[in-house]
Structure formats: C-alpha cells, structure tokens
Amino acid sequence: MTVKLIAAFLSLTLVAAPAHAQGAGVMDSPSATPAAEPAAVLPRVTLETALGAVVIELETTRAPLSAGTFLRYVRDGRLNGTGFYRALDLGRGYGLVQFGTRNDRARTLPPIAHEPTSATGLSHTSGAISLARGAPGTAAGDFFIVIGDLVSLDAQPPGSSSDPEGFAVFGRVVEGMDVIRAILSQPTDPNSGEGAMRGQMLASPVIISTTRINAETAP
C-alpha cells in the first residue's frame, strides 16, 4: 500500500559555570557539574474498554495543544460511552485503530490548530496516539493509535508524495498494546464507512466505559 493511500485512509470525512580566575602558582578549583534537570512528569490517562485497559502517556511538554485538548476531553467526560469504531489492518503487524466522538455535536469541542511532528519532534512509531483530521486545523474529537512504525504519517519534506503536514502525535500507549492489537483484529463491516474508509468500520464498536487521569501523574 502506498504512503499516499495510507494517508488518504486517515482523512475524516465526517503541538557552564563561570571560569575561575587563575593566579600564579594557584591551582584551579574543580568546577561543579551542573545538576541535571529532572525529567518532566507526564500525565497518564487510562481508557477502560470492553477488551481491557489502555494507558496513554501524554506529551504535554512537546505537544501541549494536542495533549491538552485530549486531557480536556477526558476531564469533561466527553469520551465516556464512545468507542473504538475503526480498524485499518495493513497486514504484517501494521495498522491503526480509531476512537472518539465521531463529530457528535454534544461531545465535540471546536477544532484546534495543527501541531506537526516537525515542530514537536514526535513520530508515528508503534503505540503513538495522534489526532485524526481532514485538512490541517480541522482535528477535534477523534484520535487514532498506530500499530507498527508508520512514520510516513509524520510531517514530510516539501515535494513529498504524502501529506506534507502529517498528523499530530501527542502521546503513546505505555500499557495495553495487547488490547489495541485485539481491537485491530475485531471483525469489520464490509458495507460500512464512506469513501476510502469503506470496510474499515468495526461491526461492533469497542466501547470506552470510563476514562481517568492517573492520580500519581496528574498535572
């Protein structure tokens, strides 16, 4: 499957100490080594699904807009009762699963600006979670998780055959990839879905019963 076609599948129709002075016959005192900056504690969100729990760590430092928007969906309870509704199996251990509000007006927040991977330094490696969108700047309440490295979904150099803006990664699965793979293997409805997504809709969506922020990593 070509890179261009994969990108099309993702479109939805519906982020030194100062030198010591030296005097004659006086030895330099050893300079102190600067203390390392502590690593930022990133928030984690748990999605409880009908097939098990999925824990996602959010890159609130590198992709603050996209990650912050996802946190708002969780805090507001907008994802409770939604589900994983799409599975694109590319074969050989590659694919993606998609979940979210499906443009439900009561649940969906306004679209946000695009945070390309060229700005965040993140990438669509296996387990990455990203924002589904049509055109850049239209992403709202739908998200996808990749299985296998699909770095062709990252922002690409000008003149590339795929979408130059790419998709906005904002975190990754740290627990529950077995659940994600189980969702990918669920039966799809060959007659459901529009355009390039036809045949990719799950026959029975995997419902997200609860979402929560892990207390120990809550910002």
C-alpha positions in Angstrom: 0.0 0.0 0.0 1.4 3.4 -1.0 2.2 6.1 1.5 -0.2 8.4 -0.2 -3.0 5.8 0.1 -2.3 5.3 3.8 -2.6 9.0 4.4 -5.9 9.1 2.5 -7.3 6.3 4.7 -6.8 8.5 7.7 -8.7 11.6 6.5 -12.0 12.1 8.3 -15.0 13.0 6.2 -17.3 13.2 8.7 1.6 20.7 19.3 28.8 26.5 32.1 29.9 27.6 35.4 32.0 30.9 35.1 35.7 30.3 34.6 37.8 30.6 37.7 40.3 33.5 37.9 43.8 32.0 37.7 46.7 33.4 39.7 50.4 32.5 39.5 51.1 29.3 41.5 47.4 28.8 42.3 45.6 25.7 41.1 42.1 25.9 39.7 39.4 24.5 42.0 37.4 21.9 40.2 34.3 23.3 38.7 31.0 22.0 39.9 29.0 19.8 37.5 25.6 21.4 36.9 22.7 19.3 38.3 20.7 17.6 35.7 17.2 18.9 35.1 14.6 16.5 36.5 12.6 14.9 33.8 9.1 16.3 33.5 6.4 14.0 34.9 3.9 13.4 32.1 0.2 12.7 32.8 -1.2 9.3 32.0 -4.8 8.6 31.0 -6.4 5.2 31.4 -9.1 4.1 28.9 -11.2 1.3 30.3 -12.6 -0.7 27.3 -14.7 -3.8 26.9 -11.5 -5.6 26.0 -9.3 -4.3 28.8 -7.4 -1.1 29.9 -5.2 1.1 27.8 -2.8 3.5 29.5 -1.6 6.5 27.4 1.2 8.9 28.4 0.6 12.4 27.1 3.4 14.7 25.7 2.1 17.8 27.4 5.5 19.4 27.1 6.3 18.8 23.4 2.7 18.8 22.1 0.9 21.0 24.6 -2.1 22.0 22.4 -3.0 18.5 21.2 -2.3 16.7 24.5 -4.1 19.4 26.5 -7.1 19.1 24.2 -7.2 15.3 24.8 -7.0 15.9 28.6 -10.0 18.2 28.3 -12.0 15.5 26.6 -11.1 13.1 29.4 -11.7 15.6 32.3 -15.1 16.6 30.8 -16.2 13.0 30.4 -16.7 13.5 26.7 -15.2 10.1 25.8 -17.2 8.0 28.2 -19.6 5.9 26.3 -17.8 6.5 23.0 -15.7 3.7 21.5 -13.1 2.4 19.1 -15.1 2.3 15.9 -12.5 1.8 13.1 -9.7 -0.6 12.4 -7.4 -0.4 9.5 -5.3 -3.6 9.2 -2.4 -3.1 6.8 -1.0 -6.6 7.4 2.3 -7.8 8.8 1.6 -6.3 12.2 0.9 -2.8 10.9 -2.3 -0.8 11.2 -4.3 1.6 13.3 -7.4 1.8 15.4 -9.5 5.0 15.8 -11.9 6.2 18.5 -13.6 9.3 19.6 -16.7 11.5 19.3 -17.4 10.9 15.6 -18.5 14.5 15.2 -21.2 14.2 17.9 -22.0 17.9 18.5 -22.8 17.4 22.1 -19.4 15.9 22.8 -17.1 17.5 20.3 -15.0 20.6 21.1 -14.0 23.2 18.4 -11.1 22.2 16.1 -7.6 23.1 17.1 -4.5 24.3 15.3 -2.2 21.7 13.8 0.9 20.7 15.8 3.1 18.9 13.2 5.7 16.4 14.1 8.3 18.6 12.5 7.7 21.1 15.4 7.2 18.6 18.2 9.9 16.1 17.4 7.5 13.2 18.0 6.8 10.4 15.5 4.2 7.8 14.5 6.1 4.9 16.0 4.2 1.9 17.3 1.9 2.9 20.1 1.7 6.6 19.2 -1.6 8.3 19.6 -2.4 11.1 17.1 -5.3 13.4 16.0 -7.5 12.3 13.2 -8.3 15.1 10.8 -9.2 16.1 7.3 -7.4 19.3 6.4 -4.8 20.7 8.9 -6.6 22.7 11.6 -9.8 20.6 11.5 -8.8 18.0 14.2 -11.3 17.8 17.0 -12.6 14.8 19.0 -11.3 11.8 17.1 -8.0 10.0 17.7 -6.0 7.1 16.4 -3.3 4.7 17.7 -0.8 3.1 15.4 0.4 -0.5 15.5 3.9 -0.8 14.0 6.0 2.1 12.9 4.0 4.3 10.4 6.5 7.2 10.2 5.1 8.1 6.7 2.3 9.8 8.7 4.8 12.3 10.1 5.3 15.7 8.5 7.2 15.2 5.3 9.6 17.4 3.3 8.2 19.7 0.7 7.6 17.8 -2.6 6.9 14.5 -0.8 4.2 12.3 -2.3 2.4 12.1 1.1 0.7 14.8 3.2 3.5 17.3 4.0 1.8 18.4 7.2 1.4 14.9 8.5 -0.7 14.1 11.6 -0.2 15.4 15.1 1.3 12.9 17.6 0.7 13.8 21.2 1.5 10.7 23.3 1.9 7.0 23.3 0.5 3.8 24.8 2.6 2.6 27.7 0.3 -0.2 28.8 -2.3 -2.2 26.9 -0.9 -2.6 23.4 -2.3 -6.2 23.6 -5.7 -4.6 23.9 -5.0 -2.3 20.9 -4.0 -5.3 18.8 -7.1 -7.2 19.9 -9.2 -4.2 18.7 -7.4 -4.2 15.4 -8.3 -7.9 14.9 -12.1 -7.4 15.5 -14.4 -8.0 12.6 -15.3 -5.1 10.4 -18.4 -4.4 8.4 -17.6 -4.6 4.6 -20.6 -2.3 3.8 -20.0 0.4 6.4 -17.9 3.5 6.0 -17.6 6.1 3.3 -15.1 6.5 0.5 -11.6 5.2 1.4 -12.8 4.1 4.8 -15.4 1.7 3.5 -15.0 -1.7 5.1 -12.9 -0.4 8.0 -15.7 0.2 10.5 -15.9 -2.3 13.3 -19.0 -4.4 13.2 -19.3 -3.9 16.9 -17.5 -0.8 18.3 -15.4 -1.5 21.4 -17.0 0.8 24.0 -14.9 3.0 26.3 -16.7 2.7 29.6 -14.5 5.0 31.7 -11.6 7.4 31.2 -9.4 8.7 34.0 -6.2 10.5 34.7 -3.8 8.5 36.9 -3.6 10.4 40.2 0.1 10.0 40.6 0.9 11.7 37.3 -1.9 14.2 37.1 -0.6 17.7 36.2 
